[in-house]
Amino acid sequence: MYRLARAGGSPELLRWVSGRAGGWAGLLDSDGTVLRGVARTPDLTSASALALATEGVKELTALRGRSFALDKGPDTALLFPLDGTPDAPAPILAVVVRRPLPDGLATLLADVAMPLTMCWAAETVERKRRRVDLAESRGREAVLHLLMTGQLSIAHQVAGALKPTLPDPVQVCVVQCSGGRRDDVARVCADISGGRSWIVRCPVYARHLILIVPAGPDGADPRLGLDVAAVVDDCVVGVSEDVPLSDTATGYRQAFHALAVARGMPARHARFGSAPEPAVVVGEAGAQWADALLAPLLTHLPRRSQDPGSQELAATLASWLAFSSHATQHLKIHRNTLAARLRLIGELLGLDLNRVADQAALDLALRIRAVPARAARPPTEPVPAGALDEILRRPAVGQWAAEQLRPLAATGAAAETTLRTWLKCEAQLGPTGAALGISVPGIRKRLTRLEGILQRSLLQTPSARYDLWLAFHALDVADGTGTG
């Protein structure tokens, strides 16, 4: 009995008791609810055994006895309450067998009550620990979601019950783990950072951890990501630049792009190269354009109280632009709910969300509004035709675009042709391959090579497709070939 208790816990003990008794064995709550049940005798149906065990439990509870036997038809139910505490009552062991009873069965059940009690207590503690871990994990995930959507004050309030406090400024690290090792890697990251990093299990990618690390002169060890990659075999780490806490979403995108580069490096570690954010270089005119473009969404009032409001729709749009169909996991919503919200958003804004051009415009507008100094600007009049082209004609935007595409200069015209065709085909591999006369695996290999050249993620979301579309379009507008 004690060997089974150590090896398999209460399920194995019940299975053994059922075999020794030649009947049904289970644990029931005081109201007759079956918590676990095992039947290893074909001539005794689970339904009849359950009915008799439930009836016996109710009788035992009413009598407050220490044991009970109930005969009904050819069957007998033997019941023994396990030891518990007032605040954590233990279940009742029930065994249902056909008469005549096996010799010594009552003694056997009395003996097995002790290891069953210990198993149940240990399993109860383990269930509580898992619930606490899940609650903490969901709490950290909620804080990350609030940071990604720029809701700093609420994030600080929720984070107040967890440790450590949210740092500012920060680096964001994305750690890709081997299958099934995420919890172990999280403990390693906590040890290496001295408990100073926020560690969140990515809600979208099951093998990713997201680390929010203190930055600046008083921050954590700047080699944290490199140390994690060195200590954990098969672990890949991408690290962002130092960013304000309010710009966590940008830091995550940078770290994700760095992760795509790190996969091809011997050290399995990469840091995002310095590059200005397009939201910063568009200027005041860009801020007004973003407010006007998003105005129908930001001023939307739902018809019914249960319908999503403007803030929820904006968060849905941001999540979908970042994670595509994986937004269902990020937002914890059904795919039909996501599709319905996206249809509503497209109708409100008058845009086709299936087009990369419209996606890129919305992504830029949301990023502009996420800049703290501009986030509180009230919506203005509708966007005039060609307004985005005017924004992209700014010299600062042209410099940004040239910097984004500079790595392609040494690769020849084929790389630019591949990227432009891929974007024209709405970032779909099949149509891109057909347009270029190349197989889908061939296109995938080309884009994977370009990820290393551009040091950006293309095939996995968050993808650099929006920045690339804006960069190409900015250059086309500047030389007069853009179509708006």
Phi, psi and omega in degrees: 000315182289328175295317178294323180298318180289321187278319187229357177070200185298325179300317181290323178296316179296321179296319179294316179298319179299318179292318180292324182277340184069039182202207181260137178228138180198172174245130183235148172285169184295342178266005178096001178289129180280121178270321175210145179207141181223133176232122181242015179240118186293336183273003177240109184286147179297325182295314180292320179295318180297317180297318180290319179296319180296316178298319179295321179297317180296320177295315180298318180295319180294324181276345183055041182272170178263349174198161183201145175230137182225123178259139176205115184063225181274359188252155175229136175252127175250130186231135178225116175292136174280159180285135177217193178237162180303324182271350178219074182297141180272160179282182182246129175280127179231135176230128180244123182223164174277144175280150002284150182290144174300146179300136176074012183296317181298319178295318179301316182292323176297321179291320184285346181299324182294305178297327177296320178299315180295318178298314182296320179297316180295320180291328176294317177299318180295320178297319178295320179298319179294322178295319178296316179299318179295318179297318179294318179299317179292325177296316178294322177297321178295319178298317178299317179299318179296320178294321181292335179259009173078017181265073189292317185297317179293322179299318179295322180295314180292322182289344182300332181273354182242169180236150354277182176291155181290126179278167176196117005282177186222161160249146175249128176245138171247119183251122176262122185254163171290160183302130176080004184250011188298319180295319179295317180294325177299319178294321178297316179299319179297319180293315183295323181275000181067027179073014183264354184259147170276123182243122184233131173284120185301127180285349184258311182252118188293345181254007185252142167246143177247123180249128172254108192251137175302136180243183180087180183298332180258016184277193180287173178304121181295347178267014185306308181299319179295321179294318179298315179297327181285325185279321186259117178296144177065016179264138180237136188229131171243138187234138179274175167287171171290127181225155172297153178303325179295344181251033181301323181299318177295318178299321179295316179300316179299314181296323180294319177295320178297327179297321179298325178286320184297332182299334181259011183251142181302324182282352181057036182210139176209149176245141182297131178286153182296130178200134180292149176281135178299330179295339183272331188265358183280343176076189183296321179297323178294322178295318179294321177298315181298317180297319181290321180296319184270357185306313180300330179282317185287340179256007183293133175245122182294148179287326181238155183296330181277352178281152181293140177271186185298318182295319180291323178293320178296319178295322178296316179298314180298318180294318181293319178297326181279318191241001180056228183293340178291354177300335177299322178287322180294318184266352182059049178232163179284153181298329177292324176297316178299314181298319180295319179295319180294322176299316179297317180298316179299320178294318181297319185269348182068033182238157176261105185287357175276349182267132177299326180299314179289324176298316181297320179296316180292320178299316178296318181297317179294322179291325177296315180291339178284344175295122189309321184289347185242354189292337186264008183291133179288152178299153180240200183290166182304159182283126176288156179299138179079008183297320180297321178300320179296322178294318183287347177281350180301138180304322181296323178291321177300319177295319178299315181297316180298322179293321179298322187263359182304320181300341181281347186299325184270003185258352181090175186287338185297323182295314180295320179298318179299313182294316181296319179295317179301316179290322178295329178270024177058036176059031177259130186291319182301302178300326178295315178298320179296320181293326183262356182070035183232149178291160178300314176301325178295317177297318180299318179295320178298314181292326176296319176296321180292332175301318179292325180289315181279344186057045179218152174279133178245315187276331178254146178272146359294132184254154178276011184301324182292316177297321180293318178298315179298319181294312178299317182293324178298317179292322178294319179296321182294324180263008173087007181261354180289148182253000179087000000 
